[in-house]
Amino acid sequence: MTEGLIFDIKRFAINDGPGVRTTVFLKGCPLRCFWCHNPESQSPRSQLARYDTKCIRCGGCAAACPTGAITLDDAGWRIDRAQCTICGACADVCPAEAVVIIGRAAPLEEVVREVLADKPFYETSKGGATISGGEPLMQPEFVISLIEALKAEGLHVALDTSGHASAEVFDSVAGRADMVLFDIKSLDADRLREATGADRDVILANLRRLHAEHPDIRIILRYPLIPGFNDRPEDVEAILALAKELDVQVDILPYHPLGTGKYEALGLVPPHERLDSDVAQQRAREVLGTLSDAGVTCTIG
């Protein structure tokens, strides 16, 4: 597969695996986590986003729109998203970058070339590339091609995944990576399904099979800590038991509200009231202490 739908390539990333890394973000995710801070990653298609604080009310976007989906008058800026074809004409003429198209088809060679631009930094920091999302397993053919191309260049490649995919897809992709950053959102099957739509048993089966069949692949559990959802004592005990079973590191990722404005930009309603990020940070420190005291290597990301 020589083309993937991506929404960002982040250079000099330091929280997506060891060392300095470049993270490639792919669009599309099968889950709908209510705390998601990257709602632009969820749809497997390109989307139009509009940032009101950047808009200079020049009217260029409305004039350029071939379907008349955009209106700018005394009542303000409006878009009929049902009428919008995501053609990008509005974004092309916006001088303030207030209107942008999120998600573009990127050729494999282009992505590899951009990642390789910082190869000297990977070599000195023992870093590499991380493939993230969304959920990269939704574009398995492209991710396989990308992993193989990057490893052919001598790069360390990490896969950031929820593990929510068929065994065939998961094994074909994850088994090629050097490292897997494996998200564990909750080990309570009912709460996980209600909050995200995920099947816990599918996720755990994929995780345990990867651990058993690929002892050379380093696994790090990523634990997004969401106050009131997965920070109960029984949640922490379950994460602790899993980490000790697999003898792996846990990265705690406390909730933050930085993605709240993205929902509005995409014309979406946030699926929750803003949670208390200070509480999340405090609980993360408490959980760090619990896991560390039990002998588990862990960090707060």
PENORKA-V38690 format. One record per pair of residues at least 4 apart in sequence whose C-alpha atoms are under 6 Angstrom apart, sorted by sequence separation. I is the first residue (numbers start at 0). J is the second residue. D is the distance in whole Angstrom. If there is no record, write none. Layout:
I/J/D + I/J/D
//
This chain:
71/75/6 + 108/112/6 + 121/125/5 + 131/135/6 + 150/154/5 + 166/170/6 + 169/173/6 + 170/174/5 + 187/191/6 + 191/195/6 + 192/196/4 + 200/204/6 + 208/212/6 + 209/213/6 + 210/214/6 + 225/229/6 + 226/230/6 + 230/234/6 + 242/246/6 + 263/267/5 + 279/283/6 + 283/287/6 + 287/291/6 + 288/292/6 + 291/295/5 + 71/76/4 + 121/126/4 + 149/154/6 + 164/169/6 + 192/197/5 + 229/234/6 + 242/247/5 + 262/267/5 + 290/295/5 + 13/19/5 + 70/76/6 + 121/127/5 + 185/191/6 + 262/268/6 + 12/19/6 + 70/77/5 + 262/269/6 + 11/19/5 + 12/20/5 + 61/69/5 + 69/77/6 + 90/98/5 + 11/20/5 + 12/21/6 + 61/70/6 + 69/78/4 + 90/99/5 + 11/21/6 + 68/78/5 + 10/21/4 + 68/79/5 + 188/199/5 + 9/21/6 + 9/22/5 + 27/40/6 + 28/41/5 + 8/22/6 + 26/40/5 + 27/41/5 + 68/82/5 + 8/23/5 + 27/42/5 + 68/83/6 + 27/43/4 + 7/24/5 + 26/43/5 + 6/24/6 + 5/24/6 + 6/25/6 + 157/176/6 + 5/25/4 + 156/176/6 + 157/177/6 + 159/179/6 + 161/181/6 + 4/25/6 + 5/26/5 + 156/177/5 + 157/178/5 + 158/179/5 + 159/180/5 + 160/181/5 + 161/182/5 + 255/276/5 + 4/26/6 + 157/179/6 + 158/180/6 + 254/276/6 + 63/88/6 + 64/89/6 + 254/279/6 + 63/89/6 + 134/160/6 + 253/279/5 + 127/154/6 + 129/156/6 + 253/280/6 + 127/155/5 + 128/156/5 + 129/157/5 + 130/158/5 + 131/159/5 + 219/247/6 + 221/249/6 + 223/251/6 + 224/252/6 + 60/89/4 + 127/156/6 + 129/158/6 + 143/172/6 + 219/248/5 + 220/249/5 + 221/250/5 + 222/251/5 + 223/252/4 + 224/253/5 + 225/254/5 + 219/249/6 + 222/252/6 + 223/253/6 + 224/254/6 + 178/216/5 + 182/220/6 + 183/221/6 + 184/222/6 + 163/202/5 + 177/216/5 + 178/217/5 + 179/218/5 + 180/219/5 + 181/220/5 + 182/221/5 + 183/222/5 + 184/223/6 + 162/202/5 + 178/218/6 + 181/221/6 + 54/97/5 + 53/97/5 + 50/97/5 + 250/297/5 + 252/299/6 + 49/97/5 + 248/296/5 + 249/297/5 + 250/298/5 + 251/299/5 + 252/300/5 + 49/98/4 + 248/297/5 + 250/299/6 + 251/300/6 + 48/98/6 + 48/99/5 + 47/99/6 + 47/100/5 + 226/279/6 + 46/100/6 + 46/101/5 + 45/101/6 + 45/102/4 + 41/133/6 + 40/133/5 + 6/101/6 + 6/102/4 + 5/102/5 + 5/103/6 + 4/103/5 + 4/104/4 + 3/104/5 + 3/105/5 + 19/121/6 + 2/105/5 + 2/106/4 + 1/106/6 + 2/107/5 + 19/124/6 + 28/133/5 + 1/107/5 + 18/124/5 + 20/126/5 + 22/128/6 + 26/132/6 + 27/133/5 + 28/134/5 + 18/125/5 + 19/126/5 + 20/127/5 + 21/128/5 + 22/129/5 + 23/130/5 + 24/131/5 + 25/132/4 + 26/133/5 + 27/134/6 + 18/126/4 + 20/128/5 + 22/130/6 + 23/131/6 + 24/132/5 + 25/133/6 + 17/126/5 + 25/135/6 + 3/141/6 + 0/140/5 + 0/141/5 + 32/194/6 + 32/195/4 + 31/195/5 + 30/195/5 + 30/196/6 + 50/264/6 + 49/264/5 + 48/264/5 + 48/265/5 + 37/258/6 + 36/258/4 + 33/270/5
//
